[in-house]
Amino acid sequence: MGCSARATVGPVGHFDAASGERLHPAARDAWLAAADQGWADPARLYREARRARLLLDTARESVAARIGARPDETSFTASGTQAVHLGLLGLVAGARGHPPRVVVGAVEHSAVLHAAAHARRRSGAEVAEVPVDRTGLVDLTAYADRSSATDRPVVAALQSANHEVGTVQPVAEAAELLRGAPLLVDAAQTVGRAAVPAGWGVLAASAHKWGGPAGVGVLAVRKGVRWRAPLPEDEREAGRVAGFENVPAVVAAAAALEAVCAEEATEGPRLSALVDRLRAEVPRLVPDTQVVGHPTTRLPHLMTFSLLYVDGEAVVTELDREGFAVSSGSSCTASTLQPSHVLVAMGVLTHGNVRVSLGRGTTEADVDRFLAVLPGLVGRLRAQSGATGL
């Protein structure tokens, strides 16, 4: 028998742009062109290699300009996670004297927290977490206290905006409190959507968050920052990242970033208005719902809400059946059975959590249908669970 194709229906609404945005058409076009022109090793001297080097350097200049860095401060990694790991561990390796105190916000991405834990295990670094309020904003007083109450050198990390609830962090103010100690900023959710905050010494970002291809991260290290490669050095990427550069993917990432930045003046307000509508309508239409995250100091495209008497994973599954791709910040893994550390740190409801993040292709009609589907869907799940008091 021959192979037969099985028809599948993709999501009507991709409401999970915070996990990964659709590949921008500009990125696709740039990748195809660069695959033909930039396939050679950019470290070599022959004609094809020089062409690849030119493409790589041009892409580096473009990305550096968008994040407020110099080209020689900017390197490309295999992912945003790798950029975070190299960034933080490089600051730890570059600290003088005793193993440093690593000051991190309690709601940082797991990549930051895992890197800090690794530094504690491997180098004896001390890790100090800074609490947040119920909106997810870091406590600046506690940030200053944890950064100063030590005889160790200090390195710090603070995300530009939270990946689960969208709260934008006071990075510039935190950097002032550090009094010159280096600060890693995980800007994965900001680059391409909002201004990159001032005050960073090391910055990490991820191309697939802004519509570039997966497998491209950005690591920028300011001149003068005490940073040392935490892994064996390589002649590539200024000695910061080892391995052969994926020139076509880097070129595509730069093209996507240029495109989304050009579109942001119209796209940002459009998505923000749709999120404002969701923030108002979801709790009105669905009883016993809590919208979490800061009401105003937040990303334009993301909102999170928690539902009493229903499991967040069940809501995600049922919405998928209706053609909507969303994520849940309340998921418990089979191995750890731990809820979202972000929601726990905020002191908000962790059960029944749903994150909605809108992207370039989201339309008002998508939001209309989401709001039409959600109340009945949640009502059915609550009825099936035997929830009372609704």
LUMBA-427580 format. One record per residue (C-alpha): z, y, x; residue number from 0. Coordinates in steps of 0.02 Angstrom, whole numbers. Layout:
# residues N
@c3->Z | c2->Y | c1->X | num->NUM;
...
This chain:
# residues 390
@c3->0 | c2->0 | c1->0 | num->0;
@c3->-34 | c2->176 | c1->58 | num->1;
@c3->96 | c2->313 | c1->74 | num->2;
@c3->120 | c2->421 | c1->-79 | num->3;
@c3->190 | c2->596 | c1->-78 | num->4;
@c3->343 | c2->633 | c1->-183 | num->5;
@c3->348 | c2->803 | c1->-262 | num->6;
@c3->501 | c2->907 | c1->-226 | num->7;
@c3->553 | c2->1074 | c1->-296 | num->8;
@c3->623 | c2->1200 | c1->-175 | num->9;
@c3->760 | c2->1324 | c1->-219 | num->10;
@c3->714 | c2->1461 | c1->-340 | num->11;
@c3->837 | c2->1573 | c1->-251 | num->12;
@c3->887 | c2->1557 | c1->-69 | num->13;
@c3->1059 | c2->1636 | c1->-79 | num->14;
@c3->1117 | c2->1578 | c1->92 | num->15;
@c3->1037 | c2->1703 | c1->209 | num->16;
@c3->1200 | c2->1718 | c1->308 | num->17;
@c3->1173 | c2->1540 | c1->368 | num->18;
@c3->991 | c2->1569 | c1->409 | num->19;
@c3->855 | c2->1687 | c1->348 | num->20;
@c3->679 | c2->1631 | c1->308 | num->21;
@c3->561 | c2->1647 | c1->455 | num->22;
@c3->483 | c2->1819 | c1->447 | num->23;
@c3->292 | c2->1820 | c1->436 | num->24;
@c3->289 | c2->1932 | c1->589 | num->25;
@c3->385 | c2->1799 | c1->685 | num->26;
@c3->265 | c2->1663 | c1->633 | num->27;
@c3->113 | c2->1764 | c1->688 | num->28;
@c3->195 | c2->1810 | c1->853 | num->29;
@c3->248 | c2->1632 | c1->888 | num->30;
@c3->72 | c2->1563 | c1->862 | num->31;
@c3->-3 | c2->1695 | c1->977 | num->32;
@c3->129 | c2->1669 | c1->1110 | num->33;
@c3->110 | c2->1480 | c1->1103 | num->34;
@c3->-69 | c2->1506 | c1->1162 | num->35;
@c3->-33 | c2->1643 | c1->1287 | num->36;
@c3->145 | c2->1611 | c1->1346 | num->37;
@c3->158 | c2->1426 | c1->1376 | num->38;
@c3->171 | c2->1433 | c1->1566 | num->39;
@c3->327 | c2->1446 | c1->1673 | num->40;
@c3->372 | c2->1633 | c1->1683 | num->41;
@c3->456 | c2->1605 | c1->1852 | num->42;
@c3->291 | c2->1560 | c1->1938 | num->43;
@c3->160 | c2->1676 | c1->2013 | num->44;
@c3->-8 | c2->1616 | c1->1948 | num->45;
@c3->-104 | c2->1705 | c1->1811 | num->46;
@c3->-40 | c2->1607 | c1->1660 | num->47;
@c3->139 | c2->1620 | c1->1724 | num->48;
@c3->124 | c2->1809 | c1->1748 | num->49;
@c3->59 | c2->1821 | c1->1569 | num->50;
@c3->211 | c2->1723 | c1->1507 | num->51;
@c3->326 | c2->1835 | c1->1610 | num->52;
@c3->249 | c2->1990 | c1->1533 | num->53;
@c3->276 | c2->1923 | c1->1358 | num->54;
@c3->456 | c2->1876 | c1->1399 | num->55;
@c3->495 | c2->2045 | c1->1478 | num->56;
@c3->416 | c2->2140 | c1->1333 | num->57;
@c3->519 | c2->2040 | c1->1209 | num->58;
@c3->676 | c2->2072 | c1->1311 | num->59;
@c3->644 | c2->2259 | c1->1312 | num->60;
@c3->618 | c2->2258 | c1->1124 | num->61;
@c3->777 | c2->2162 | c1->1084 | num->62;
@c3->881 | c2->2261 | c1->1209 | num->63;
@c3->828 | c2->2424 | c1->1128 | num->64;
@c3->880 | c2->2360 | c1->956 | num->65;
@c3->1054 | c2->2308 | c1->1011 | num->66;
@c3->1086 | c2->2461 | c1->1120 | num->67;
@c3->1078 | c2->2373 | c1->1288 | num->68;
@c3->974 | c2->2381 | c1->1445 | num->69;
@c3->842 | c2->2247 | c1->1473 | num->70;
@c3->931 | c2->2188 | c1->1632 | num->71;
@c3->1091 | c2->2167 | c1->1531 | num->72;
@c3->1005 | c2->2056 | c1->1403 | num->73;
@c3->976 | c2->1868 | c1->1415 | num->74;
@c3->912 | c2->1737 | c1->1294 | num->75;
@c3->1009 | c2->1580 | c1->1255 | num->76;
@c3->974 | c2->1422 | c1->1154 | num->77;
@c3->1082 | c2->1481 | c1->1007 | num->78;
@c3->1206 | c2->1609 | c1->948 | num->79;
@c3->1345 | c2->1482 | c1->977 | num->80;
@c3->1293 | c2->1460 | c1->1158 | num->81;
@c3->1290 | c2->1649 | c1->1178 | num->82;
@c3->1468 | c2->1661 | c1->1111 | num->83;
@c3->1530 | c2->1520 | c1->1222 | num->84;
@c3->1450 | c2->1590 | c1->1379 | num->85;
@c3->1506 | c2->1766 | c1->1335 | num->86;
@c3->1689 | c2->1729 | c1->1308 | num->87;
@c3->1709 | c2->1597 | c1->1444 | num->88;
@c3->1618 | c2->1712 | c1->1566 | num->89;
@c3->1745 | c2->1849 | c1->1531 | num->90;
@c3->1886 | c2->1725 | c1->1561 | num->91;
@c3->1806 | c2->1669 | c1->1724 | num->92;
@c3->1784 | c2->1849 | c1->1777 | num->93;
@c3->1963 | c2->1902 | c1->1745 | num->94;
@c3->2062 | c2->1945 | c1->1902 | num->95;
@c3->2232 | c2->1877 | c1->1944 | num->96;
@c3->2321 | c2->1764 | c1->1820 | num->97;
@c3->2226 | c2->1669 | c1->1685 | num->98;
@c3->2200 | c2->1803 | c1->1552 | num->99;
@c3->2267 | c2->1827 | c1->1379 | num->100;
@c3->2125 | c2->1803 | c1->1256 | num->101;
@c3->2150 | c2->1912 | c1->1102 | num->102;
@c3->2049 | c2->1856 | c1->951 | num->103;
@c3->2042 | c2->1902 | c1->768 | num->104;
@c3->2108 | c2->1766 | c1->653 | num->105;
@c3->1944 | c2->1763 | c1->554 | num->106;
@c3->1824 | c2->1748 | c1->701 | num->107;
@c3->1682 | c2->1623 | c1->690 | num->108;
@c3->1733 | c2->1449 | c1->743 | num->109;
@c3->1623 | c2->1467 | c1->898 | num->110;
@c3->1739 | c2->1604 | c1->962 | num->111;
@c3->1897 | c2->1509 | c1->918 | num->112;
@c3->1832 | c2->1349 | c1->999 | num->113;
@c3->1786 | c2->1444 | c1->1158 | num->114;
@c3->1960 | c2->1522 | c1->1164 | num->115;
@c3->2042 | c2->1352 | c1->1140 | num->116;
@c3->1933 | c2->1281 | c1->1279 | num->117;
@c3->1988 | c2->1421 | c1->1395 | num->118;
@c3->2169 | c2->1383 | c1->1355 | num->119;
@c3->2148 | c2->1198 | c1->1394 | num->120;
@c3->2040 | c2->1215 | c1->1550 | num->121;
@c3->2102 | c2->1373 | c1->1635 | num->122;
@c3->2275 | c2->1405 | c1->1565 | num->123;
@c3->2223 | c2->1559 | c1->1467 | num->124;
@c3->2345 | c2->1618 | c1->1334 | num->125;
@c3->2269 | c2->1642 | c1->1161 | num->126;
@c3->2339 | c2->1773 | c1->1043 | num->127;
@c3->2273 | c2->1785 | c1->865 | num->128;
@c3->2272 | c2->1950 | c1->772 | num->129;
@c3->2307 | c2->1940 | c1->584 | num->130;
@c3->2201 | c2->2018 | c1->447 | num->131;
@c3->2242 | c2->2091 | c1->277 | num->132;
@c3->2187 | c2->2019 | c1->110 | num->133;
@c3->2016 | c2->2101 | c1->126 | num->134;
@c3->1985 | c2->2022 | c1->297 | num->135;
@c3->2011 | c2->2181 | c1->400 | num->136;
@c3->2095 | c2->2154 | c1->567 | num->137;
@c3->2266 | c2->2234 | c1->591 | num->138;
@c3->2236 | c2->2365 | c1->725 | num->139;
@c3->2421 | c2->2390 | c1->761 | num->140;
@c3->2440 | c2->2204 | c1->794 | num->141;
@c3->2279 | c2->2209 | c1->896 | num->142;
@c3->2353 | c2->2342 | c1->1009 | num->143;
@c3->2519 | c2->2250 | c1->1023 | num->144;
@c3->2440 | c2->2085 | c1->1072 | num->145;
@c3->2328 | c2->2170 | c1->1197 | num->146;
@c3->2467 | c2->2267 | c1->1285 | num->147;
@c3->2621 | c2->2155 | c1->1277 | num->148;
@c3->2574 | c2->2047 | c1->1425 | num->149;
@c3->2572 | c2->2049 | c1->1614 | num->150;
@c3->2409 | c2->1951 | c1->1613 | num->151;
@c3->2235 | c2->2026 | c1->1617 | num->152;
@c3->2163 | c2->2040 | c1->1441 | num->153;
@c3->1995 | c2->1991 | c1->1369 | num->154;
@c3->1963 | c2->2009 | c1->1184 | num->155;
@c3->1845 | c2->1959 | c1->1045 | num->156;
@c3->1811 | c2->2043 | c1->879 | num->157;
@c3->1664 | c2->2006 | c1->765 | num->158;
@c3->1560 | c2->2149 | c1->699 | num->159;
@c3->1569 | c2->2079 | c1->522 | num->160;
@c3->1640 | c2->1922 | c1->447 | num->161;
@c3->1520 | c2->1781 | c1->413 | num->162;
@c3->1611 | c2->1716 | c1->258 | num->163;
@c3->1666 | c2->1870 | c1->162 | num->164;
@c3->1561 | c2->2010 | c1->238 | num->165;
@c3->1703 | c2->2126 | c1->290 | num->166;
@c3->1648 | c2->2244 | c1->430 | num->167;
@c3->1775 | c2->2255 | c1->570 | num->168;
@c3->1832 | c2->2416 | c1->659 | num->169;
@c3->1756 | c2->2367 | c1->825 | num->170;
@c3->1747 | c2->2541 | c1->903 | num->171;
@c3->1929 | c2->2577 | c1->860 | num->172;
@c3->1985 | c2->2408 | c1->929 | num->173;
@c3->1888 | c2->2440 | c1->1090 | num->174;
@c3->1982 | c2->2604 | c1->1113 | num->175;
@c3->2148 | c2->2513 | c1->1098 | num->176;
@c3->2098 | c2->2391 | c1->1235 | num->177;
@c3->2101 | c2->2530 | c1->1366 | num->178;
@c3->1956 | c2->2462 | c1->1465 | num->179;
@c3->1986 | c2->2276 | c1->1442 | num->180;
@c3->1820 | c2->2189 | c1->1405 | num->181;
@c3->1775 | c2->2152 | c1->1224 | num->182;
@c3->1658 | c2->2016 | c1->1161 | num->183;
@c3->1576 | c2->2061 | c1->996 | num->184;
@c3->1497 | c2->1923 | c1->893 | num->185;
@c3->1362 | c2->2025 | c1->806 | num->186;
@c3->1269 | c2->1880 | c1->727 | num->187;
@c3->1288 | c2->1946 | c1->550 | num->188;
@c3->1252 | c2->2127 | c1->597 | num->189;
@c3->1099 | c2->2131 | c1->709 | num->190;
@c3->947 | c2->2168 | c1->601 | num->191;
@c3->1053 | c2->2221 | c1->451 | num->192;
@c3->1167 | c2->2361 | c1->510 | num->193;
@c3->1202 | c2->2469 | c1->661 | num->194;
@c3->1276 | c2->2377 | c1->809 | num->195;
@c3->1452 | c2->2446 | c1->837 | num->196;
@c3->1501 | c2->2538 | c1->995 | num->197;
@c3->1631 | c2->2477 | c1->1118 | num->198;
@c3->1570 | c2->2304 | c1->1165 | num->199;
@c3->1566 | c2->2238 | c1->1341 | num->200;
@c3->1480 | c2->2074 | c1->1295 | num->201;
@c3->1378 | c2->2048 | c1->1138 | num->202;
@c3->1312 | c2->1888 | c1->1057 | num->203;
@c3->1182 | c2->1870 | c1->919 | num->204;
@c3->1071 | c2->1738 | c1->840 | num->205;
@c3->887 | c2->1757 | c1->796 | num->206;
@c3->882 | c2->1645 | c1->643 | num->207;
@c3->1006 | c2->1762 | c1->557 | num->208;
@c3->876 | c2->1901 | c1->556 | num->209;
@c3->720 | c2->1799 | c1->518 | num->210;
@c3->677 | c2->1739 | c1->692 | num->211;
@c3->661 | c2->1556 | c1->739 | num->212;
@c3->811 | c2->1443 | c1->763 | num->213;
@c3->850 | c2->1404 | c1->944 | num->214;
@c3->856 | c2->1583 | c1->1009 | num->215;
@c3->1019 | c2->1673 | c1->1043 | num->216;
@c3->1053 | c2->1838 | c1->1130 | num->217;
@c3->1186 | c2->1868 | c1->1262 | num->218;
@c3->1207 | c2->2045 | c1->1327 | num->219;
@c3->1330 | c2->2089 | c1->1466 | num->220;
@c3->1361 | c2->2272 | c1->1506 | num->221;
@c3->1344 | c2->2328 | c1->1686 | num->222;
@c3->1515 | c2->2341 | c1->1764 | num->223;
@c3->1598 | c2->2214 | c1->1650 | num->224;
@c3->1691 | c2->2078 | c1->1745 | num->225;
@c3->1592 | c2->1927 | c1->1690 | num->226;
@c3->1554 | c2->1771 | c1->1791 | num->227;
@c3->1443 | c2->1626 | c1->1740 | num->228;
@c3->1561 | c2->1489 | c1->1677 | num->229;
@c3->1431 | c2->1353 | c1->1712 | num->230;
@c3->1326 | c2->1315 | c1->1865 | num->231;
@c3->1217 | c2->1465 | c1->1901 | num->232;
@c3->1029 | c2->1461 | c1->1883 | num->233;
@c3->894 | c2->1577 | c1->1945 | num->234;
@c3->838 | c2->1612 | c1->1766 | num->235;
@c3->902 | c2->1744 | c1->1645 | num->236;
@c3->992 | c2->1844 | c1->1780 | num->237;
@c3->1098 | c2->1692 | c1->1822 | num->238;
@c3->1183 | c2->1696 | c1->1652 | num->239;
@c3->1090 | c2->1556 | c1->1563 | num->240;
@c3->1016 | c2->1401 | c1->1642 | num->241;
@c3->853 | c2->1319 | c1->1591 | num->242;
@c3->673 | c2->1353 | c1->1551 | num->243;
@c3->649 | c2->1500 | c1->1432 | num->244;
@c3->564 | c2->1463 | c1->1266 | num->245;
@c3->443 | c2->1608 | c1->1280 | num->246;
@c3->352 | c2->1586 | c1->1112 | num->247;
@c3->516 | c2->1575 | c1->1017 | num->248;
@c3->587 | c2->1727 | c1->1108 | num->249;
@c3->430 | c2->1827 | c1->1070 | num->250;
@c3->442 | c2->1775 | c1->887 | num->251;
@c3->625 | c2->1826 | c1->881 | num->252;
@c3->585 | c2->1998 | c1->951 | num->253;
@c3->442 | c2->2022 | c1->828 | num->254;
@c3->555 | c2->1974 | c1->682 | num->255;
@c3->690 | c2->2095 | c1->738 | num->256;
@c3->566 | c2->2238 | c1->752 | num->257;
@c3->501 | c2->2197 | c1->578 | num->258;
@c3->670 | c2->2183 | c1->490 | num->259;
@c3->733 | c2->2342 | c1->573 | num->260;
@c3->579 | c2->2434 | c1->509 | num->261;
@c3->612 | c2->2365 | c1->334 | num->262;
@c3->800 | c2->2396 | c1->332 | num->263;
@c3->790 | c2->2573 | c1->262 | num->264;
@c3->725 | c2->2501 | c1->98 | num->265;
@c3->783 | c2->2321 | c1->106 | num->266;
@c3->966 | c2->2360 | c1->144 | num->267;
@c3->995 | c2->2472 | c1->-9 | num->268;
@c3->897 | c2->2351 | c1->-119 | num->269;
@c3->1004 | c2->2202 | c1->-72 | num->270;
@c3->1162 | c2->2307 | c1->-78 | num->271;
@c3->1125 | c2->2356 | c1->-258 | num->272;
@c3->1098 | c2->2173 | c1->-305 | num->273;
@c3->1263 | c2->2125 | c1->-223 | num->274;
@c3->1352 | c2->2268 | c1->-312 | num->275;
@c3->1288 | c2->2196 | c1->-475 | num->276;
@c3->1348 | c2->2021 | c1->-430 | num->277;
@c3->1519 | c2->2086 | c1->-379 | num->278;
@c3->1538 | c2->2170 | c1->-549 | num->279;
@c3->1459 | c2->2037 | c1->-660 | num->280;
@c3->1523 | c2->1872 | c1->-590 | num->281;
@c3->1708 | c2->1906 | c1->-629 | num->282;
@c3->1659 | c2->1982 | c1->-796 | num->283;
@c3->1557 | c2->1831 | c1->-849 | num->284;
@c3->1665 | c2->1694 | c1->-772 | num->285;
@c3->1852 | c2->1701 | c1->-813 | num->286;
@c3->1981 | c2->1668 | c1->-678 | num->287;
@c3->1868 | c2->1724 | c1->-536 | num->288;
@c3->1923 | c2->1821 | c1->-383 | num->289;
@c3->1797 | c2->1919 | c1->-278 | num->290;
@c3->1858 | c2->1918 | c1->-97 | num->291;
@c3->1819 | c2->2028 | c1->52 | num->292;
@c3->1825 | c2->2217 | c1->71 | num->293;
@c3->1754 | c2->2306 | c1->-82 | num->294;
@c3->1662 | c2->2441 | c1->16 | num->295;
@c3->1674 | c2->2411 | c1->204 | num->296;
@c3->1560 | c2->2261 | c1->200 | num->297;
@c3->1387 | c2->2193 | c1->239 | num->298;
@c3->1253 | c2->2245 | c1->114 | num->299;
@c3->1188 | c2->2072 | c1->74 | num->300;
@c3->1341 | c2->1959 | c1->58 | num->301;
@c3->1479 | c2->1924 | c1->-68 | num->302;
@c3->1607 | c2->1786 | c1->-89 | num->303;
@c3->1705 | c2->1736 | c1->-244 | num->304;
@c3->1835 | c2->1603 | c1->-280 | num->305;
@c3->1848 | c2->1508 | c1->-443 | num->306;
@c3->2008 | c2->1436 | c1->-512 | num->307;
@c3->2009 | c2->1259 | c1->-584 | num->308;
@c3->1847 | c2->1204 | c1->-500 | num->309;
@c3->1793 | c2->1135 | c1->-331 | num->310;
@c3->1680 | c2->1246 | c1->-228 | num->311;
@c3->1576 | c2->1100 | c1->-166 | num->312;
@c3->1545 | c2->1047 | c1->-345 | num->313;
@c3->1482 | c2->1221 | c1->-387 | num->314;
@c3->1368 | c2->1219 | c1->-234 | num->315;
@c3->1296 | c2->1051 | c1->-287 | num->316;
@c3->1267 | c2->1102 | c1->-467 | num->317;
@c3->1188 | c2->1267 | c1->-418 | num->318;
@c3->1071 | c2->1169 | c1->-305 | num->319;
@c3->1018 | c2->1068 | c1->-456 | num->320;
@c3->977 | c2->1232 | c1->-541 | num->321;
@c3->874 | c2->1290 | c1->-393 | num->322;
@c3->998 | c2->1401 | c1->-301 | num->323;
@c3->1050 | c2->1377 | c1->-120 | num->324;
@c3->1226 | c2->1443 | c1->-89 | num->325;
@c3->1367 | c2->1393 | c1->27 | num->326;
@c3->1553 | c2->1367 | c1->8 | num->327;
@c3->1684 | c2->1434 | c1->125 | num->328;
@c3->1813 | c2->1318 | c1->51 | num->329;
@c3->1738 | c2->1154 | c1->107 | num->330;
@c3->1856 | c2->1024 | c1->180 | num->331;
@c3->1779 | c2->905 | c1->305 | num->332;
@c3->1814 | c2->720 | c1->291 | num->333;
@c3->1886 | c2->719 | c1->467 | num->334;
@c3->2004 | c2->869 | c1->457 | num->335;
@c3->2031 | c2->904 | c1->272 | num->336;
@c3->2057 | c2->1086 | c1->319 | num->337;
@c3->2005 | c2->1232 | c1->209 | num->338;
@c3->1916 | c2->1385 | c1->276 | num->339;
@c3->2020 | c2->1466 | c1->413 | num->340;
@c3->1950 | c2->1635 | c1->360 | num->341;
@c3->2015 | c2->1622 | c1->182 | num->342;
@c3->2181 | c2->1551 | c1->241 | num->343;
@c3->2205 | c2->1697 | c1->361 | num->344;
@c3->2166 | c2->1819 | c1->222 | num->345;
@c3->2292 | c2->1737 | c1->106 | num->346;
@c3->2168 | c2->1719 | c1->-37 | num->347;
@c3->2117 | c2->1572 | c1->-145 | num->348;
@c3->2032 | c2->1439 | c1->-39 | num->349;
@c3->1986 | c2->1320 | c1->-180 | num->350;
@c3->1825 | c2->1346 | c1->-276 | num->351;
@c3->1750 | c2->1468 | c1->-152 | num->352;
@c3->1565 | c2->1514 | c1->-157 | num->353;
@c3->1471 | c2->1627 | c1->-37 | num->354;
@c3->1313 | c2->1713 | c1->-95 | num->355;
@c3->1206 | c2->1799 | c1->36 | num->356;
@c3->1041 | c2->1876 | c1->-14 | num->357;
@c3->886 | c2->1881 | c1->94 | num->358;
@c3->716 | c2->1959 | c1->108 | num->359;
@c3->640 | c2->1854 | c1->-32 | num->360;
@c3->780 | c2->1879 | c1->-159 | num->361;
@c3->722 | c2->1966 | c1->-318 | num->362;
@c3->811 | c2->2047 | c1->-464 | num->363;
@c3->744 | c2->1905 | c1->-572 | num->364;
@c3->833 | c2->1781 | c1->-458 | num->365;
@c3->997 | c2->1873 | c1->-485 | num->366;
@c3->966 | c2->1880 | c1->-673 | num->367;
@c3->944 | c2->1693 | c1->-681 | num->368;
@c3->1094 | c2->1660 | c1->-568 | num->369;
@c3->1205 | c2->1762 | c1->-683 | num->370;
@c3->1134 | c2->1672 | c1->-834 | num->371;
@c3->1164 | c2->1499 | c1->-759 | num->372;
@c3->1332 | c2->1520 | c1->-675 | num->373;
@c3->1451 | c2->1542 | c1->-824 | num->374;
@c3->1395 | c2->1385 | c1->-915 | num->375;
@c3->1391 | c2->1285 | c1->-755 | num->376;
@c3->1569 | c2->1331 | c1->-708 | num->377;
@c3->1627 | c2->1301 | c1->-887 | num->378;
@c3->1556 | c2->1124 | c1->-885 | num->379;
@c3->1638 | c2->1084 | c1->-718 | num->380;
@c3->1805 | c2->1149 | c1->-778 | num->381;
@c3->1792 | c2->1048 | c1->-938 | num->382;
@c3->1751 | c2->891 | c1->-839 | num->383;
@c3->1903 | c2->917 | c1->-728 | num->384;
@c3->2015 | c2->940 | c1->-880 | num->385;
@c3->2065 | c2->1116 | c1->-827 | num->386;
@c3->2176 | c2->1206 | c1->-950 | num->387;
@c3->2227 | c2->1384 | c1->-980 | num->388;
@c3->2049 | c2->1452 | c1->-983 | num->389;
